[in-house]
């Protein structure tokens, strides 16, 4: 894992950063849908 990168992102963004592996998404449609919805909302706000 690239924990140094995760820590750098957390410090620069001043936000919680979580590492999600592909295996944690397998069979977890609720989590996958939540990630996709949040990403869509983020992109919609960036377009404004």
Secondary structure as GFF3:
##gff-version 3
##sequence-region A 1 48
A	DSSP	alpha_helix	3	13	.	.	.	ID=ss1
A	DSSP	alpha_helix	22	25	.	.	.	ID=ss2
A	DSSP	alpha_helix	29	47	.	.	.	ID=ss3
###
